[in-house]
């Protein structure tokens, strides 16, 4: 039985990864400070093969048993969170990544860091291949997240090259599914929450900016394939089907049967105008591509989550 440590394992993505690893017969040690994660996301994971450790990985932490995989997913990821916690976001990307890599080195474990499409910034190359170095404003408000992830990638490669740690880097594109926080500020949970309450749906800018949305089950499948591949340099995992935010809003209204209308607000600083992954490498290296398309994924999210979870309301 392999043992996997998942930092940020009580978060949206991390908890789904814990589910999948346990289903594959792994022992899972979930490490989370619960700043943006929630025990509710892992409360169903009970038994001898799952352990929860409450810790903040900006401080050194240790695991007193053999470890085979370290999945480093800890970080504020929503703009609401990293704008509220700018210094902590930078510390998780630096100190936290350093400590997680040190754990992998100590146990001679395979290490995978969750990076992001945000390392491409507001891209001038479209779609974005892994070879593109990005177009990031390091001193803008989004820079605390973008640069934390870029630094985490650099640190990961330094540990691989100098210390011989077996590392991998996944660049994650916009992901959605059950367990999203309804007030985390990102487009899909915001649109669903507003639509289910028949409130105006807030679209920033003209709504013509594009995103590519990946259902969480597809993402986790790609991540595990990458972790087990032996590959070291970054790999995009995302859905190459591109939608404008207006198209997304209309899809949400149709699927929910909402009476919501659209309202437009000013575009946030440094908000990317386009975003779509080139997944040629993932197809060739991992035999991976997404299988769940947007409308199906939105319907699954509605069916699995329930209205209360998506609106942030308590059950009657």
MARPAKE-236188 format. One record per residue (C-alpha): residue in three letters; x, y, z; residue number from 1. Coordinates in nm, 2 decimals. Layout:
BEGIN
 residu     xx     yy     zz num
    Ala      X      Y      Z NUM
...
This chain:
BEGIN
 residu     xx     yy     zz num
    Unk   0.00   0.00   0.00   1
    Unk   0.14   0.34  -0.10   2
    Unk   0.12   0.63   0.14   3
    Unk   0.03   0.97   0.00   4
    Unk   0.06   1.31   0.18   5
    Unk  -0.18   1.57   0.05   6
    Unk  -0.12   1.93   0.16   7
    Unk  -0.43   2.14   0.13   8
    Unk  -0.62   1.81   0.14   9
    Unk  -0.94   1.96   0.30  10
    Unk  -0.98   2.21   0.02  11
    Unk  -1.19   2.17  -0.30  12
    Unk  -0.93   2.01  -0.52  13
    Unk  -0.74   1.84  -0.24  14
    Unk  -1.04   1.66  -0.10  15
    Unk  -1.13   1.51  -0.44  16
    Unk  -0.77   1.40  -0.47  17
    Unk  -0.79   1.23  -0.13  18
    Unk  -1.11   1.05  -0.25  19
    Unk  -0.94   0.92  -0.56  20
    Unk  -0.62   0.81  -0.39  21
    Unk  -0.82   0.62  -0.12  22
    Unk  -1.02   0.45  -0.40  23
    Unk  -0.69   0.34  -0.55  24
    Unk  -0.59   0.17  -0.23  25
    Unk  -0.35   0.43  -0.10  26
    Unk  -0.32   0.54   0.26  27
    Unk  -0.38   0.92   0.27  28
    Unk  -0.25   1.17   0.52  29
    Unk  -0.43   1.50   0.47  30
    Unk  -0.25   1.81   0.60  31
    Unk  -0.45   2.14   0.61  32
    Unk  -0.47   2.45   0.83  33
    Unk  -0.84   2.49   0.74  34
    Unk  -0.79   2.86   0.64  35
    Unk  -0.98   2.80   0.31  36
    Unk  -1.04   2.42   0.34  37
    Unk  -1.31   2.26   0.55  38
    Unk  -1.34   1.95   0.76  39
    Unk  -1.68   1.90   0.59  40
    Unk  -1.49   1.82   0.27  41
    Unk  -1.32   1.51   0.43  42
    Unk  -1.57   1.42   0.70  43
    Unk  -1.68   1.12   0.50  44
    Unk  -1.33   0.99   0.49  45
    Unk  -1.30   0.78   0.80  46
    Unk  -1.10   0.47   0.87  47
    Unk  -0.75   0.34   0.93  48
    Unk  -0.63   0.45   0.58  49
    Unk  -0.71   0.82   0.62  50
    Unk  -0.56   1.06   0.87  51
    Unk  -0.62   1.43   0.91  52
    Unk  -0.34   1.65   1.04  53
    Unk  -0.42   2.01   1.11  54
    Unk  -0.10   2.21   1.04  55
    Unk   0.01   2.52   0.86  56
    Unk   0.29   2.42   0.62  57
    Unk   0.46   2.76   0.63  58
    Unk   0.61   2.60   0.95  59
    Unk   0.81   2.28   0.93  60
    Unk   0.61   1.96   0.96  61
    Unk   0.70   1.60   0.98  62
    Unk   0.54   1.26   0.90  63
    Unk   0.67   0.97   1.12  64
    Unk   0.60   0.69   0.87  65
    Unk   0.72   0.60   0.52  66
    Unk   0.58   0.82   0.25  67
    Unk   0.56   0.74  -0.12  68
    Unk   0.39   1.05  -0.27  69
    Unk   0.37   1.41  -0.16  70
    Unk   0.09   1.61  -0.34  71
    Unk   0.14   1.98  -0.26  72
    Unk  -0.20   2.14  -0.30  73
    Unk  -0.19   2.39  -0.01  74
    Unk  -0.25   2.75  -0.11  75
    Unk  -0.52   3.01  -0.12  76
    Unk  -0.64   2.99  -0.48  77
    Unk  -0.94   3.22  -0.52  78
    Unk  -0.88   3.59  -0.58  79
    Unk  -1.10   3.67  -0.27  80
    Unk  -0.86   3.46  -0.06  81
    Unk  -0.52   3.56  -0.19  82
    Unk  -0.62   3.93  -0.19  83
    Unk  -0.72   3.88   0.17  84
    Unk  -0.41   3.68   0.26  85
    Unk  -0.14   3.81   0.03  86
    Unk   0.16   3.75   0.26  87
    Unk   0.03   3.40   0.36  88
    Unk  -0.01   3.32  -0.01  89
    Unk   0.35   3.41  -0.07  90
    Unk   0.47   3.22   0.23  91
    Unk   0.28   2.90   0.13  92
    Unk   0.43   2.92  -0.22  93
    Unk   0.78   2.97  -0.07  94
    Unk   0.82   2.83   0.28  95
    Unk   0.54   2.58   0.24  96
    Unk   0.68   2.44  -0.09  97
    Unk   1.02   2.42   0.07  98
    Unk   0.89   2.22   0.36  99
    Unk   0.68   1.99   0.14 100
    Unk   0.98   1.93  -0.08 101
    Unk   1.20   1.86   0.22 102
    Unk   0.94   1.60   0.34 103
    Unk   0.96   1.43  -0.01 104
    Unk   1.34   1.44   0.00 105
    Unk   1.35   1.29   0.35 106
    Unk   1.12   1.00   0.25 107
    Unk   1.25   0.97  -0.11 108
    Unk   0.89   1.02  -0.22 109
    Unk   0.76   1.13  -0.56 110
    Unk   0.66   1.50  -0.53 111
    Unk   0.39   1.68  -0.73 112
    Unk   0.32   2.05  -0.69 113
    Unk  -0.01   2.20  -0.79 114
    Unk   0.08   2.50  -1.01 115
    Unk  -0.17   2.70  -1.21 116
    Unk  -0.25   2.85  -1.55 117
    Unk  -0.21   3.18  -1.37 118
    Unk   0.17   3.14  -1.43 119
    Unk   0.09   3.24  -1.79 120
    Unk  -0.07   3.57  -1.66 121
    Unk  -0.26   3.76  -1.93 122
    Unk  -0.11   3.56  -2.21 123
    Unk   0.02   3.69  -2.54 124
    Unk   0.04   3.33  -2.68 125
    Unk  -0.29   3.14  -2.73 126
    Unk  -0.36   2.86  -2.65 127
    Unk  -0.09   2.83  -2.39 128
    Unk   0.17   2.56  -2.43 129
    Unk   0.40   2.46  -2.14 130
    Unk   0.69   2.62  -2.33 131
    Unk   0.53   2.97  -2.29 132
    Unk   0.70   3.17  -2.02 133
    Unk   0.40   3.39  -1.95 134
    Unk   0.30   3.76  -1.92 135
    Unk   0.26   3.83  -1.55 136
    Unk   0.26   4.16  -1.36 137
    Unk   0.47   4.08  -1.05 138
    Unk   0.36   4.40  -0.86 139
    Unk  -0.01   4.39  -0.94 140
    Unk  -0.27   4.26  -0.68 141
    Unk  -0.28   3.92  -0.85 142
    Unk   0.10   3.89  -0.84 143
    Unk   0.10   3.74  -0.49 144
    Unk  -0.06   3.43  -0.63 145
    Unk   0.09   3.42  -0.98 146
    Unk   0.45   3.47  -0.85 147
    Unk   0.40   3.24  -0.55 148
    Unk   0.32   2.96  -0.80 149
    Unk   0.60   3.06  -1.04 150
    Unk   0.85   3.05  -0.75 151
    Unk   0.71   2.71  -0.63 152
    Unk   0.78   2.58  -0.98 153
    Unk   1.14   2.72  -0.97 154
    Unk   1.20   2.57  -0.63 155
    Unk   1.06   2.23  -0.73 156
    Unk   1.30   2.22  -1.03 157
    Unk   1.59   2.33  -0.81 158
    Unk   1.52   2.04  -0.57 159
    Unk   1.50   1.80  -0.87 160
    Unk   1.82   1.92  -1.03 161
    Unk   2.04   1.98  -0.72 162
    Unk   1.89   1.74  -0.46 163
    Unk   1.77   1.47  -0.69 164
    Unk   1.41   1.48  -0.57 165
    Unk   1.16   1.30  -0.80 166
    Unk   0.93   1.59  -0.88 167
    Unk   0.64   1.68  -1.11 168
    Unk   0.46   2.00  -1.19 169
    Unk   0.09   2.02  -1.29 170
    Unk  -0.04   2.35  -1.43 171
    Unk  -0.41   2.34  -1.34 172
    Unk  -0.67   2.54  -1.54 173
    Unk  -1.01   2.66  -1.41 174
    Unk  -1.17   2.37  -1.24 175
    Unk  -1.52   2.32  -1.10 176
    Unk  -1.75   2.06  -0.94 177
    Unk  -1.90   1.96  -0.60 178
    Unk  -1.75   2.12  -0.28 179
    Unk  -1.68   2.46  -0.44 180
    Unk  -1.73   2.73  -0.19 181
    Unk  -2.03   2.94  -0.30 182
    Unk  -1.87   3.27  -0.20 183
    Unk  -1.51   3.20  -0.32 184
    Unk  -1.54   3.47  -0.59 185
    Unk  -1.47   3.26  -0.90 186
    Unk  -1.70   3.25  -1.20 187
    Unk  -1.88   2.92  -1.18 188
    Unk  -1.96   2.91  -0.80 189
    Unk  -2.06   3.28  -0.82 190
    Unk  -2.29   3.23  -1.12 191
    Unk  -2.45   2.92  -0.98 192
    Unk  -2.52   3.08  -0.64 193
    Unk  -2.67   3.39  -0.81 194
    Unk  -2.87   3.19  -1.05 195
    Unk  -3.02   2.95  -0.79 196
    Unk  -3.13   3.25  -0.59 197
    Unk  -3.27   3.43  -0.90 198
    Unk  -3.03   3.72  -0.83 199
    Unk  -2.85   3.93  -1.10 200
    Unk  -2.55   3.74  -1.24 201
    Unk  -2.24   3.96  -1.21 202
    Unk  -2.03   3.96  -1.52 203
    Unk  -1.70   4.16  -1.52 204
    Unk  -1.60   4.37  -1.81 205
    Unk  -1.78   4.29  -2.14 206
    Unk  -1.80   3.92  -2.07 207
    Unk  -1.60   3.84  -2.38 208
    Unk  -1.30   3.73  -2.19 209
    Unk  -1.26   3.35  -2.22 210
    Unk  -1.19   3.06  -1.99 211
    Unk  -1.16   2.68  -2.02 212
    Unk  -1.34   2.49  -1.75 213
    Unk  -1.24   2.14  -1.63 214
    Unk  -1.47   1.91  -1.43 215
    Unk  -1.29   1.81  -1.11 216
    Unk  -1.30   1.43  -1.18 217
    Unk  -1.12   1.48  -1.51 218
    Unk  -0.86   1.70  -1.34 219
    Unk  -0.78   1.45  -1.06 220
    Unk  -0.75   1.17  -1.31 221
    Unk  -0.48   1.37  -1.50 222
    Unk  -0.30   1.46  -1.18 223
    Unk  -0.27   1.10  -1.07 224
    Unk  -0.15   0.99  -1.41 225
    Unk   0.11   1.26  -1.40 226
    Unk   0.22   1.16  -1.05 227
    Unk   0.27   0.81  -1.17 228
    Unk   0.44   0.90  -1.49 229
    Unk   0.80   0.99  -1.39 230
    Unk   0.78   1.31  -1.59 231
    Unk   0.95   1.62  -1.43 232
    Unk   0.87   1.94  -1.63 233
    Unk   0.53   2.12  -1.62 234
    Unk   0.22   1.96  -1.78 235
    Unk  -0.10   2.15  -1.85 236
    Unk  -0.41   1.97  -1.73 237
    Unk  -0.73   2.15  -1.84 238
    Unk  -1.01   2.14  -2.09 239
    Unk  -0.92   2.30  -2.42 240
    Unk  -1.28   2.39  -2.50 241
    Unk  -1.30   2.77  -2.46 242
    Unk  -1.60   2.97  -2.35 243
    Unk  -1.67   3.34  -2.30 244
    Unk  -1.80   3.44  -1.96 245
    Unk  -2.12   3.55  -2.13 246
    Unk  -2.16   3.20  -2.27 247
    Unk  -2.09   3.05  -1.93 248
    Unk  -2.35   3.28  -1.77 249
    Unk  -2.61   3.18  -2.03 250
    Unk  -2.54   2.81  -1.98 251
    Unk  -2.58   2.84  -1.60 252
    Unk  -2.92   3.03  -1.64 253
    Unk  -3.05   2.76  -1.88 254
    Unk  -2.94   2.46  -1.67 255
    Unk  -3.08   2.61  -1.34 256
    Unk  -3.39   2.75  -1.50 257
    Unk  -3.31   3.08  -1.34 258
    Unk  -3.49   3.41  -1.39 259
    Unk  -3.16   3.60  -1.33 260
    Unk  -3.06   3.88  -1.55 261
    Unk  -2.70   3.98  -1.63 262
    Unk  -2.53   4.29  -1.48 263
    Unk  -2.19   4.42  -1.58 264
    Unk  -1.92   4.55  -1.35 265
    Unk  -1.57   4.68  -1.40 266
    Unk  -1.30   4.43  -1.49 267
    Unk  -1.06   4.35  -1.21 268
    Unk  -0.69   4.46  -1.24 269
    Unk  -0.48   4.23  -1.46 270
    Unk  -0.77   4.00  -1.53 271
    Unk  -0.66   3.77  -1.82 272
    Unk  -0.85   3.82  -2.15 273
    Unk  -0.80   3.47  -2.28 274
    Unk  -0.72   3.13  -2.12 275
    Unk  -0.70   2.79  -2.30 276
    Unk  -0.45   2.51  -2.25 277
    Unk  -0.26   2.34  -2.51 278
    Unk  -0.29   1.98  -2.39 279
    Unk  -0.08   1.81  -2.66 280
    Unk   0.18   1.70  -2.40 281
    Unk  -0.09   1.55  -2.16 282
    Unk  -0.24   1.36  -2.45 283
    Unk   0.10   1.23  -2.57 284
    Unk   0.26   1.17  -2.23 285
    Unk  -0.03   1.06  -2.02 286
    Unk  -0.30   0.95  -2.27 287
    Unk  -0.52   1.20  -2.10 288
    Unk  -0.79   1.43  -2.21 289
    Unk  -1.11   1.55  -2.05 290
    Unk  -1.43   1.36  -2.09 291
    Unk  -1.68   1.57  -1.91 292
    Unk  -1.80   1.88  -2.11 293
    Unk  -1.93   2.20  -1.95 294
    Unk  -2.30   2.15  -1.95 295
    Unk  -2.27   1.79  -1.83 296
    Unk  -2.03   1.90  -1.55 297
    Unk  -2.25   2.18  -1.44 298
    Unk  -2.55   1.94  -1.42 299
    Unk  -2.34   1.69  -1.22 300
    Unk  -2.24   1.97  -0.99 301
    Unk  -2.60   2.07  -0.93 302
    Unk  -2.72   1.71  -0.88 303
    Unk  -2.43   1.62  -0.64 304
    Unk  -2.41   1.94  -0.44 305
    Unk  -2.77   2.04  -0.37 306
    Unk  -2.90   2.39  -0.37 307
    Unk  -2.80   2.46  -0.01 308
    Unk  -2.43   2.38  -0.07 309
    Unk  -2.42   2.60  -0.38 310
    Unk  -2.59   2.90  -0.23 311
    Unk  -2.43   2.88   0.11 312
    Unk  -2.77   2.84   0.29 313
    Unk  -2.84   2.60   0.57 314
    Unk  -3.08   2.31   0.51 315
    Unk  -3.44   2.36   0.64 316
